[in-house]
């Protein structure tokens, strides 16, 4: 789970403008950070099937946001993929 300070840092890094909290870039960045943390949790706790299901839901949600951004604005899509180190 992301703490408030981690979440604010991620939002600040990915935001388009000062009060941006809901753009696809911010949502993708937050999901990516949550996915990273949950992945490290699942490496320690191999039998945690409920968290694994949540991880798969987050990955699917991030993929949906990426598809939306790719179809609407290729430049922003390329920038966020490059910034977060995501591969298609």
C-alpha positions as CSV (number, residue, x, y, z in Angstrom):
1,X,0.0,0.0,0.0
2,X,1.3,3.4,-0.9
3,X,1.8,5.9,1.9
4,X,0.7,9.4,1.6
5,X,4.2,10.8,1.1
6,X,5.0,8.2,-1.6
7,X,1.7,8.9,-3.3
8,X,2.3,12.7,-3.3
9,X,5.8,12.2,-4.7
10,X,4.5,10.0,-7.6
11,X,1.7,12.5,-8.4
12,X,4.2,15.4,-8.3
13,X,6.6,13.6,-10.7
14,X,3.9,12.6,-13.2
15,X,1.5,15.6,-13.0
16,X,0.9,17.8,-16.1
17,X,0.1,20.9,-14.0
18,X,0.1,21.8,-10.3
19,X,-3.4,20.5,-9.4
20,X,-3.3,17.5,-11.6
21,X,-4.5,14.3,-9.8
22,X,-6.6,12.5,-12.3
23,X,-4.9,12.6,-15.7
24,X,-4.0,9.3,-17.3
25,X,-0.3,9.9,-16.7
26,X,-0.8,10.3,-12.9
27,X,-3.1,7.2,-12.7
28,X,-0.6,5.1,-14.7
29,X,2.2,6.2,-12.5
30,X,0.3,5.5,-9.3
31,X,-0.7,2.0,-10.6
32,X,2.9,1.3,-11.6
33,X,4.2,2.2,-8.1
34,X,1.5,0.0,-6.5
35,X,2.3,-2.8,-8.8
36,X,6.0,-2.6,-7.9
37,X,5.2,-2.8,-4.2
38,X,2.7,-5.6,-4.5
39,X,5.1,-7.6,-6.7
40,X,7.8,-7.4,-4.0
41,X,5.2,-8.5,-1.4
42,X,4.2,-11.5,-3.5
43,X,7.8,-12.6,-3.9
44,X,7.9,-13.0,-0.1
45,X,4.4,-14.4,0.3
46,X,4.0,-16.9,-2.5
47,X,0.6,-18.3,-1.4
48,X,-1.2,-15.0,-1.1
49,X,-3.7,-15.6,-3.8
50,X,-6.0,-12.7,-3.0
51,X,-3.3,-10.2,-3.4
52,X,-2.2,-11.8,-6.6
53,X,-5.7,-11.3,-8.0
54,X,-5.6,-7.6,-7.0
55,X,-2.2,-7.3,-8.8
56,X,-3.8,-8.7,-11.9
57,X,-6.6,-6.3,-11.7
58,X,-4.2,-3.4,-11.3
59,X,-2.2,-4.5,-14.3
60,X,-5.3,-4.7,-16.4
61,X,-6.4,-1.3,-15.2
62,X,-3.0,0.2,-16.1
63,X,-3.2,-1.5,-19.5
64,X,-6.6,0.1,-20.1
65,X,-5.3,3.6,-19.2
66,X,-2.3,3.1,-21.5
67,X,-4.5,2.0,-24.4
68,X,-6.7,5.1,-23.8
69,X,-3.7,7.4,-23.8
70,X,-2.1,5.8,-26.9
71,X,-5.3,6.2,-28.9
72,X,-5.8,9.8,-27.9
73,X,-2.3,11.3,-27.7
74,X,0.7,9.4,-28.9
75,X,3.2,12.0,-27.6
76,X,1.9,11.8,-24.0
77,X,1.8,8.0,-24.3
78,X,5.4,7.8,-25.5
79,X,6.5,10.2,-22.8
80,X,4.9,8.3,-19.9
81,X,6.1,4.9,-21.2
82,X,9.7,6.3,-21.4
83,X,9.5,8.0,-18.0
84,X,8.2,4.9,-16.2
85,X,10.3,2.4,-18.2
86,X,7.3,0.4,-19.4
87,X,7.5,-1.7,-22.5
88,X,4.6,-2.5,-24.8
